[in-house]
Amino acid sequence: MAVHEFDAVIVGAGGAGLYAAMELSRQADLRVAVISKLYPTRSHTGAAQGGIGAALGNMEEDHWEWHMFDTVKGGDYLVDQDAAEILAREAIETVYDLEHLGLPFDRTPDGRIAQRRFGGHTHHFGQGPVRRACHAADRTGHMILQTLYQQCLRQNVRFFNEFQVLDLLVEDGAACGVVAWEILTGELHTFHARAVMFATGGWGRIYKVTSNAHTLTGDGAAICWRRGIPLEDMEFYQFHPTGIYRLGILMSEAARGEGAVLRNRYGERFMERYSPTLLDLAPRDIIARAMITEIREGRGIDGKDYLHLDFTHLPRQLLEEKLPDITSFARIYLGIDPATQPVPVQPTAHYAMGGIPTDVWGRVVLDEKNTVLPGLYAAGECACVSVHGANRLGTNSLVDILVFGRRAGRDMVRYLREAERVPLRHNPDSDAREQMERLLRSEGKEKVAVLRQELAENMMEYCGIFRDEAGLRKMLEILGDLRERYRRIRLDDRGRIFNQDLLEAWELGCLLDVAEATVRSALHRTESRGAHMREDYPKRDDENWLKHTLLYRKPDGTFEFRYKPVVITRFQPQARTY
Ligand SMILES: Cc1cc2nc3c(=O)[nH]c(=O)nc-3n(C[C@H](O)[C@H](O)[C@H](O)COP(=O)(O)OP(=O)(O)OC[C@H]3O[C@@H](n4cnc5c(N)ncnc54)[C@H](O)[C@@H]3O)c2cc1C
């Protein structure tokens, strides 16, 4: 067994993990490791296209208070407003920091960072759209990842690439390391540290049509849940309106920010009916529901389950300069030139609003009183701070991962100045070893890929944009059956060297866990709010449900819900119209 000693270990090399690592590595005496199952620049942050929101006011008047208000209203008032204030204020400094670190943002003619419109971002507290998204063409996430990775290398962060973390170590009530599988060799490694951070991204792969990469399987959230940490607000899962039909690959909201519009089979700009003020730039939950309504009422293209995203009125030069990647996706995957033909789109599973509960310093909390688990941090899409509440606005994830990744890194420095090293128990990797051996030895007949597909198809059907009690109960039954069959899988590859079959089998366990947390939470919340639309409870119910849910899985296999109040500071809940 290989054992590595570090001060801080970060699991995940996306924007959140890399920003935290960069902050930590500014302290010359701290030994910092980043563990990633992917080569760092393949992390999903690199897929982020449209932009990062910050009220710089470079193209028109803007203020952080407007950004904060939009975030709170966009999240259907489930957002913790202390966290939203931090997000909106620190977004500005964070974007300038990125600029100074070398990120090549697009520019205005007079040399300032260029900004464009994005859904739900408004001026004067909702009066009309504002240009707030800072961008580098439609490759913003790619530029962020490259910039941060270079800075981490420069500051001697140790990278363990293609190592898959399987377990979290907690001793004497404090986090003290993780256990990881080295993908190349199949060797288990124990990382002994004084502070651990999870920045493992989302879990769009619980759904069939998704913008998320194959690797986004909720590992960090599942590992924490198995160790007794609750998951917060798991019922809120966002569908982005414009995924390429059937494939789910994203046509960024930047497209609509630059003027593309949605049309139904009659060529109508149907968002005029659903959001008269913001039209195609309404928040995602509202547009995704509008699209499904159009389709259900027979106004999908040719009566089918998709609509059109129309760029044809936009100048070709604008498409080439501002949206080069997504227009080339349409050409590559559909053989369509968006300058002359509309692109078939449908909503695609995109973003987890819930996750591992944290405070505003990225410290993982264990209950409704915000009791901190010493030494454990989480940030980025796997965490729930909560700045997105019931629905995230476009561009706010990149803000979230960087603002709270940075704050977590800073607090880890503070913590490490005081924290003692907690000794490891005997055989710390025994649980992880047992998990892998069981999968390797399993003698059943079930195929991982089949179970994974059944999970994703049924989640789409029963726990998608519209939900109700009967469908969610059915999904729980299906999950029970899938779990049973998961015990009887058989791997084609039983070796240890680069065994993707084995790793996908392990990831399926994580997918089943996060799907279960999502379905149970969705069944439990008997109201509709943001992305959680219960057709049997269509109204928002502030009297009973203006609260976060914390879902625990107890050692005996039963589940427990607890509730955390929403932090309300400046903006009292109001009806959410656009
Ligand atoms: C197509 C697309 C476009 C988007 N566009 C935008 C946009 O324009 N603006 C915006 O704000 N947001 C956008 N988003 C959302 C945003 O990109 C993501 O929410 C965000 O990048 C997540 O960052 P992260 O650091 O939390 O995780 P990720 O970047 O997903 O990184 C996760 C990391 O965790 C590692 N990891 C996971 N599990 C394990 C494990 N078991 N062991 C070891 N390592 C592990 C992975 O290797 C990876 O390094 C977009 C998302 C998609 C999918």
The ligand as a Gaussian input file, in Angstrom:
#p B3LYP/6-31G(d) Opt

LIG

0 1
 C      -21.386000      22.148000     -21.830000
 C      -21.401000      22.999000     -20.603000
 C      -21.333000      24.377000     -20.706000
 C      -21.317000      25.175000     -19.560000
 N      -21.223000      26.543000     -19.699000
 C      -21.185000      27.301000     -18.575000
 C      -21.027000      28.723000     -18.669000
 O      -20.905000      29.299000     -19.752000
 N      -21.011000      29.427000     -17.519000
 C      -21.140000      28.854000     -16.294000
 O      -21.119000      29.543000     -15.288000
 N      -21.259000      27.502000     -16.181000
 C      -21.280000      26.729000     -17.282000
 N      -21.406000      25.372000     -17.152000
 C      -21.373000      24.756000     -15.804000
 C      -19.947000      24.701000     -15.284000
 O      -19.064000      24.509000     -16.350000
 C      -19.724000      23.577000     -14.277000
 O      -20.753000      23.583000     -13.326000
 C      -18.399000      23.783000     -13.552000
 O      -17.366000      23.939000     -14.489000
 C      -18.069000      22.663000     -12.587000
 O      -16.761000      22.871000     -12.109000
 P      -16.175000      22.012000     -10.921000
 O      -14.823000      22.580000     -10.615000
 O      -17.157000      21.941000      -9.825000
 O      -16.043000      20.539000     -11.514000
 P      -15.474000      19.945000     -12.904000
 O      -14.868000      20.964000     -13.787000
 O      -16.560000      19.086000     -13.443000
 O      -14.284000      19.044000     -12.392000
 C      -14.497000      17.864000     -11.643000
 C      -13.154000      17.288000     -11.316000
 O      -13.313000      16.251000     -10.379000
 C      -12.554000      15.123000     -10.781000
 N      -13.181000      13.933000     -10.198000
 C      -14.487000      13.596000     -10.186000
 N      -14.656000      12.448000      -9.516000
 C      -13.431000      12.053000      -9.100000
 C      -12.929000      10.948000      -8.371000
 N      -13.731000       9.983000      -7.915000
 N      -11.603000      10.876000      -8.142000
 C      -10.754000      11.811000      -8.617000
 N      -11.169000      12.883000      -9.309000
 C      -12.483000      12.998000      -9.540000
 C      -12.551000      15.181000     -12.291000
 O      -11.447000      14.480000     -12.799000
 C      -12.423000      16.679000     -12.519000
 O      -11.076000      17.060000     -12.446000
 C      -21.409000      24.572000     -18.293000
 C      -21.471000      23.177000     -18.184000
 C      -21.493000      22.411000     -19.322000
 C      -21.615000      20.940000     -19.158000

